[in-house]
Amino acid sequence: MKARFIVFYCITDDQPRGLDIKGYLKLFEPDTQTLTDALLQVAQTSEVITVLKANSGDYSVVYVVPGKTDGLPCREAYEFLVQREKGLGKVAEDIVGGDSRKSVLGGALVLVGIAVLFYVGYYYHALSEINNLLLFIGVFLSVFGGILKGYQKKRVRASAPRHRSE
């Protein structure tokens, strides 16, 4: 996958001290739109973006830094390969975590729909061809759904630097 932007996401337990980060944006408990705006603003000057989320007691602070910052003590680390600017908004949704309830509800509705269709197809044999077509469409969309969202998420090792072979 050819990426236009690379977003490194690091989660730490405390505030970064002693790091030489310049030109960063500091956000307190950002929502999806605020983080999207910050990512788009930093993406104007850099194709590589580091997002550092630090938990400080009752609230979290998010630093959006242009470029890759080495030497971060990360508890968890992810790398997003983003193809379009629209994908930066999806990355912000993934980082903030506001999309989890919608995805669970959507998945439950899809499973209920599939169960109803199989039940109806069991009693009315003429509908089995329609069920097979709908099942094929569902599998096709689930396989190619990752391409449509605009980014690819990979978990990276947080404790050691990346090797050339990775």
C-alpha positions in Angstrom: 0.0 0.0 0.0 1.5 3.3 -1.1 1.0 5.8 1.7 0.8 9.6 1.3 1.0 10.1 5.1 2.5 8.0 7.9 1.1 8.6 11.3 2.9 7.1 14.3 0.7 6.7 17.4 2.3 6.2 20.8 0.5 5.8 24.1 2.5 6.5 27.3 1.7 6.7 31.0 3.3 10.0 31.8 4.2 13.3 30.2 7.2 13.3 27.9 10.2 15.0 29.6 13.6 15.7 28.1 12.5 15.1 24.5 13.4 17.6 21.9 10.1 18.0 20.1 9.5 21.3 18.2 6.5 22.6 16.4 4.0 20.4 18.2 0.3 21.0 18.9 -0.9 20.2 22.5 -4.5 19.1 22.9 -6.3 18.4 26.2 -8.9 15.6 25.9 -9.5 16.2 22.1 -12.6 15.1 20.3 -12.5 13.6 16.8 -12.9 16.9 15.0 -10.2 18.7 17.0 -7.7 15.9 16.4 -8.6 15.8 12.7 -8.0 19.5 12.4 -4.7 19.2 14.2 -3.6 16.3 11.9 -4.6 18.2 8.8 -2.7 21.3 10.0 0.5 19.3 10.7 0.1 17.4 7.4 0.5 20.7 5.5 4.2 20.7 6.5 5.1 17.1 7.0 4.2 13.7 5.5 5.2 11.9 8.7 3.3 12.7 11.9 3.7 11.5 15.4 0.8 11.5 17.8 1.7 11.0 21.4 -1.1 10.3 23.9 0.0 10.8 27.6 -2.3 10.1 30.5 -2.1 12.7 33.3 -4.2 11.6 36.2 -7.9 12.3 35.3 -7.3 13.6 31.8 -5.2 12.8 28.7 -3.0 15.1 26.7 -2.4 14.5 23.0 0.7 15.9 21.3 0.7 16.1 17.5 4.3 16.4 16.3 5.5 16.9 12.7 8.0 14.2 11.8 9.1 11.0 13.6 10.2 11.4 17.2 12.6 8.7 18.3 13.2 7.7 21.9 9.6 7.8 23.1 8.9 5.4 26.0 5.7 3.9 24.5 3.4 1.4 26.3 1.6 0.7 23.0 2.6 1.9 19.5 0.8 1.8 16.2 1.6 3.0 12.7 -1.1 4.2 10.3 -0.4 4.3 6.5 -2.8 6.9 5.1 -3.6 7.2 1.4 -5.8 10.3 1.4 -6.4 13.4 3.6 -9.9 12.0 4.3 -8.1 9.0 5.9 -6.6 11.3 8.5 -10.1 11.9 9.9 -10.6 8.1 10.1 -7.3 7.8 12.0 -8.5 10.5 14.4 -11.7 8.5 15.0 -9.6 5.4 15.7 -7.3 7.3 18.1 -10.1 9.0 20.0 -12.1 5.8 20.1 -15.6 7.4 19.5 -16.4 4.9 16.8 -16.4 1.7 18.8 -20.1 1.8 19.8 -21.2 2.4 16.2 -19.1 -0.5 14.9 -20.5 -2.9 17.6 -24.0 -1.8 16.8 -23.4 -2.1 13.1 -21.9 -5.6 13.4 -24.9 -6.7 15.6 -27.4 -5.4 13.0 -25.6 -7.2 10.2 -25.6 -10.5 12.1 -29.3 -10.2 12.9 -30.0 -9.4 9.2 -28.0 -12.5 8.1 -29.9 -14.7 10.7 -33.3 -13.5 9.5 -32.3 -14.1 5.8 -31.1 -17.6 6.5 -34.3 -18.3 8.5 -36.5 -17.1 5.7 -34.4 -19.0 3.1 -34.8 -22.2 5.1 -38.6 -22.0 5.0 -38.9 -20.6 1.4 -36.4 -22.5 -0.8 -36.9 -20.0 -3.6 -35.1 -17.4 -1.6 -31.9 -19.4 -1.2 -30.4 -18.0 -4.4 -31.0 -14.5 -3.1 -29.4 -15.4 0.2 -26.4 -16.8 -1.6 -26.1 -13.5 -3.6 -26.4 -11.4 -0.4 -23.8 -13.6 1.3 -21.4 -13.1 -1.6 -21.9 -9.3 -1.5 -21.4 -9.3 2.3 -18.1 -11.2 2.0 -17.0 -9.0 -0.9 -17.6 -5.8 1.1 -15.9 -7.1 4.2 -12.8 -8.1 2.3 -12.5 -4.8 0.4 -13.8 -2.6 3.3 -10.3 -1.9 4.5 -9.4 -0.4 1.2 -12.4 1.9 1.3 -11.6 3.4 4.8 -8.4 5.1 3.5 -5.8 3.9 5.9 -4.0 0.7 7.1 -3.2 0.2 10.8 -0.3 -1.8 12.0 0.9 -2.5 15.5 4.6 -1.9 16.0 7.0 -2.9 18.7 7.1 -0.2 21.3 10.2 -1.4 23.2 12.8 -1.6 20.5 13.7 0.4 17.4 12.5 -0.9 14.1 14.8 -3.2 12.1 15.4 -2.9 8.4 13.7 -6.2 7.7 10.4 -5.0 9.1 
